[in-house]
Amino acid sequence: MTTGRGGRTVRDLRRGNRSAVLQRLYFGGPMSRQELGPATGLSSGSVSNVVGELVADGLLEEAGVVDSDGGRPRTLLRVRPGSAHMIGVDVGETRVRVELFDLALTELARTEMPLLPRGCYDVGPIVDHVRTGIATVLADAGIGADRLLGVGVGVPGIVDHDAPGGSVVHGQTIGWDAVPLERLLRATGALPEEVPYLIDNGARTLGQAEMWFGAGRGAKDAVVVLFGSGVGASLITDGSPDGGTTEGTPLEWGHLTVSVRGRRCRCGALGCLEAYTGAESLLARWAERGGGPARPGAVDEEEALAELLAAAHAADPVAVEILEETAEYLGAGLSDLVNLFQPERILIGGWAGLLLGPYILPSVREHAARYSLRHPAGRVTVGLGSLGPDAVTVGAATLPLSAFFATGGRRAAPEPAAEPPAWHTSLSTRAGGA
């Protein structure tokens, strides 16, 4: 195959051109062929060729016409929503949520399966929930598995993408020690071999969703906080999705030490930020001070946290004290992120963050500014995510979508079995004849 400057082949150039057109239409709205040239930097001939290919592949469709200055009306093009589908999975704190989306990320079907007992992260039942959920949403929407770009899965913990046999999850807070999740999901036989499972940290999937479609859109870099039973965060840099450059790094922010020899965290360490800010911690501290449920772990956390918030609105002094203390710890924790990464925005999401945010956000901002260095504090804004509590699932679905863009709208073909090198065959022959 012909290789150009920089080692790029003709196939690489064609894939890059297809990717540029797809992403510009996806994130920039309907455009004409004439507009696509300046928007992508491609020549009119390249645009014409790429558009012809994408239309023939069923990925683009016409979206009306617009008048031009003195010339013929121009046909607008857009990405065809029904041309492909993705599944997003959120392995959450109390349930596994599975959602099916079309290419425009319109939800077509969803199902949720509770973790029983609550907060039980036994791997076998969770894998079975994912398998069942995939079958359920495909059947409900009448979509064949052959139409899927892939399944994105957001999980708590650190994900090793380079492990032999597929992604491995290290989730210390949930008792997962090097769980080969990708291999376990593949072994269920729920999907054909060519449909990939793409696994990542839930805070990172939340961050990508907010940067692409939510309150982070337009920011070059941001930190997105996932605030639920525990807390986590992701650092998103070069956040322009239509440039294909979004990079996300999950941060084990909840396990920064904020109090030496402090409260015991569910990771086993003492004094972690999560031990003072997660919903589980809030309810435990409320109970310790004579308020709320006597056994926080035995009740629905969302209902109990809503009760705590209602008590604070009613000026209950213990509830007010708990939430103010939490806001200060959150603000101090955010100041570490401000000083370390100097982001343009900080967004707080997750079910607990969105529930408590309107009440505690002013105090969180005040404490974050007070604990931060003045210069980076002066350029950052702190706000709430805008995609709601389902954002982790949406973000998980963007994982196969990202891969789709990277391949120029072509589904990745399964890797052929690698043939052993000649020297390996020669040695095997010798050994057999010895």
N, C-alpha and C positions, 0 to 999 in steps of 0.2 A: 504494500500500500504506500502511496506517495506521502512523504513526510515533509512538512513545511518548516519554516523558521520556528525555533523554540521546541522542535520535536513533535509538533502537533500534526496529526494526520488529517486528511480530508474528512474522514469520519468524525474526528474530534471537532473540526470547524463546523461541520453540518449540525452536530449535536449542540454545540454552543449557540449557533444561530437559532435553532429551534427553541432552545431554552430561553433565549432572550425575548423572542416574540411571545412565547407562552406566558412568561412572567409579566411582561409589560401589559398584555391584554388582561391577565388575571387580576393584577393589582391596580391597573390604571383605568379599567373600564373599557367599554367598546371603543375601538379606534378604526379608522380607515387605513388602507394600505399606504396611502400617502403620509399619514401621520406616523405610522410605525417606523418609517425610515429614520427621521430625526430622533425619535424616541429611543431607538435601539442602536443607532449608529451604523446600521446596515445600508447597503446600496439598495436602490429600488429593485434591481434585478434579484438580489439575494432575498429581499422581502417577498417578492412575487413567488420565487421558488419555494421558500419555506412555507408561506401561506398555502400554496397549492398542496404541498405534502400534508400539512396539518388538516386541511379540509378533507383531503382524500382519506386520512386516517380517522376521520370522524371526530376530531378534537376541537375544531372550530366550526362556528355557524354564523350566518348573517344575522345582524341585530338591527335592521332598518337602514335607511339612507338619510344623508344630510345634504343640503344644498351647498354647493361650492361657489366661490366668487366668479361668476361668469362662465363656469365650466359645467360639465355634466355632474349630476349628483354623485356623491361618493357613498359606497357601501360600507357600513360599519361591520366589524367583526368582533366576536367575543368567544371565549372558551365555552364549549358546550357542557352544561352541568352534568348531564346524564351519561357522558362518555366514559366515566370511570367512577369508582367508589372507593371509600376508605372506611376502616373501622378504627375507632378510638376506644381504648380501655383504660379506666382509672381504677387501680387497686387502691382503694381508699381505706380509711380508718375503721369504718363500720360496714362497708359493702363493696362489692365489685360492680362497677357500672360499665356497660358496653353500649356503644352507639354506632350506628351506621350512617354515613354521610355520602352525599354525592360530591362531585368535584368542586362545587361552589360552597361546600361545607354546610349545606342545608341538611338538617337532621331528618332521616327517613324512618328510623326505627330505633328504639332503645329498650333496654331491660336492666334491672338492678337485682342483685342477689345479696342478701345480708350475710355478714360474717357471723357465724354462730359457734360458740358464744361470741358476743360482741368483742371486737379487737383480736380475735383468734386468727393468727396468720399461718396456720398449718398449710404447707405448700400444696399438698394433694388436693384439698377442697378448693383452693383458689384456682389452681390449674383447671379443675373440673368446671368451676364457675365460668372461666373464660371460654372454655370449649362449648359449654351449653349456651352462653350468651352469644357467641358468634353464630351458632346454628339458629338461635331464636331470631336475631335481627335479620339475618338473610332470609329466613322463611317468612317473617312478617312483611318484609318489603318485596318479596318475590324476586330477589336478586341472586344470580348464580355466583359461586365463589370465583369463577373465571373472570368476573368483572372487577375483582378487587385489585387495587394497587398494593395493598398490604394492610397489616394490622399494627397500629402503634399502641404501645402499652406504657403507661406511666406508673412507676412504682416508688415506694419509699426506699431510700438507701442509695448506695454507690453502685453504679453499673459499670462493669468491666466489659467493654465491647470487643476487646482483643483476646479474650479467653478462647482456648481451643474448644470447638464444638458450639460456639455461639455465646451470646451475652450471658454473663453471670452477675447475680445481684448479691451485694454485701449489705444487708440490712440489720445492723446491730440492734437497733431499737425494737425491731419486730422479731428478733431471733433467727434471722436468715444469715447463715454463714456459708458464703460461696454457693448460693443456690443456682444451678444451671437452668434458669427459667426458659431461655429460648429453646434449649434441647427438650425440656419437658413439654412445652407447648407444641413443638413440632411432633413429638411422639404421640400426641392425641389423635393425629390424623384428621383433624378438623378441616384442614385446608390442603389444597394441592401443594406440592413441593415448591413450585415457582412463586407462590405467594409468600412474601417475607413477613416475619415478625420483627418489629423494630422496637426495642425496649430502651427506656430512658428514665431518669429521675423525674418524679412528678412535678417538682418545682421548676425544672427546666422546661417541661412541656407547657406548664402554666405560663412561664415567661415568654415562650415563643408565641403562644396564642395571643397574649396581650400586646406583644410587639407587632404582630402581623395585623391583628383585627381589632384590638382594644385600645386601652388608655395609653399604651406605649407607642402607638403608631406615630411616626414622624420623629421619634427620638433616635439619636445615633447610638446611645448606650443607656442602659437602665439596670437597676436591680429590682427584681420582682420577688416579693415575699409570699410564701405559702403558709398561711396561719390557720391551722386546724387544731386537732388534738395536740400536735406538736408544732414546731415551726421549722421552716427551711427557706432557702432563697436560691435564686439563680442570677448570675451576671450575664446580661445580654449585651454584646458589643457588635458594632457595625450592623445596626438593627434594621437596615432597609431590605425588606423582603423582595422587592422587585429588582434589586440588584443581585439577589442570590447570595448575599454575604452574611446573613444572620448567623452569629456564633453564640452559643449559650454554654455557660459553665455552671453546673450545679455546685452550690456552696453548702457545706454542712454547718451553716450559720447557727443553727439551734444548739450546737454543741461547743460554742465558744464559752469559756469559763468567765462568768461575770461575778462570782462570789466564791472565793477560795474556802474550801471546806463547807460549802453551802448545802442547799437542798439536794437530795438524791434525785438524779435524772433517770428516766427509764432506760437510758443507755448504760447505766451502771456507775457513771462518774458523778462527782459532786460539783454543784454550783453551775451547771450548764444554763445558758439562757433559756432553753426550753423548759427547764424546771421552774421558771418564774413566769413564763409567758404563754405556754400552750394552754388550750382549753382544759385539758386534763389537770394541769397545775392550778389554774384559776379555781376550778371547782373544789379541788382538794384544799386549797388555802381558805376558801369560803367556809367549807365544812369545819376546818380546824378552828375557825374563829366564831363558830356557833351559828352560821347561816347555811342555807341551802340543804341539799340532801346529805344525810349522814354517811352514805356510801356512794361517792361520786361515780365510781366505776360501774355501779349497778343500775344507773339510770341513763336515759337518752341524753347525751352530752348537749345536743343542740337545744332540746327543751330546757335543760337545766341552765344553760348559758343565757337563754332568753329570760328565764326567771331572775337570774342575777342582774341582767340589764334592766329589767322592769323594777327591781328593788332599788337600783341606783337612781333611776328616773324618779322614784318615789322618795328619794333622799335618805334611804337607809344608810346609816354611817358606815357599816361594815362593807356593804356592797360598793359604796363610793370609794372607800379606802382600797379595796381589792383592785378595782379598775384603775384607779390613779397610780397605784404601785405598778400594775402591769404596764400602763402607758409609759412610766418612767423607764422600766427595764427595756421595753421595746425601743424607746427613743435612744437609750444608751447603746443598745445593740445596733441600731441603724447608724449611729455615729461611727461605729467601727467600719461599717461598709462605706460611709461617706469619706472617711479619712483614708481608707485603703484604696478605694477604686475611683473616687471622685465622679460618680455617675451624674448624668443629666437629670434622671428621674428615679424615684423610688415608688413602686406601686405595691400596695398591700392587697392580697387576694386570699382565697380560701374561705370556706364557709364561716369560720369564726371571725376572720378579719373583716369580712363583709358585714357580718351581724353587728360586731362591736365598733366597727370603724367610724360610723357617724357620731358616736358618743366619745370615743377616745382620741380621734385623729388630731384635734387641735392640741391636746396635751402631748401626744406623740411628737408632733412637729416641734413644739416648744422644747422638749427635752432633747430631741435629736440635734437641734441647733445649738443648744447649750453645751452639749458634750462634744460637739465637733469643732474642728479647726474652722476659723471664720471664712477663709477663702473658699474651700470646697463646699462649706455649708451655704454660702451665698449663691452658688450656682445650681443647687439641687432643689427640685420640688418633690414633696411627699404627698401622695394621693392614694386613692383606692382603685383597684382594677375595675374594669367596666363590663366584663364578660360573664359575671355571675359565678355561682358555685360549680357550674359544669365546665369551667374553663380548662381544667386538667384533661378532660376527655377530648375537648376540641383540640387542645395542644397535642395530645397523643396522635390524633388523626393527621396533624400536619407533618408527622415524621415520614409516613409514606408519600405525602404530597411533596415534601422537600426532595425525596429521592426521585420522584416523577419529574420534577423540574430539572434536576441534575442530569437526568438521562435524556433530556429534550423531548419528554412526552412518550418515551418508549418504555414499556415494561422490561425490567431487567430479566434477561434470559438466565436460566439456571446454569451454574458453573459446570462445564464439562469435567468429567473425571480426569484428573491429571495423570498422564503417563509417566512412569518412573524414568529417570535418566538412563542413558545407555550403560553407564558404568554400574548402575544398580542391577540391571538385568544380567550383565556379565558376571558380577560377583555372585548373584543368586545361582547362575548356571554352574559356576565353579564349585560352590558349596554343595550343590545337589549331586555333583559328580564325584565329590571327594570320598 
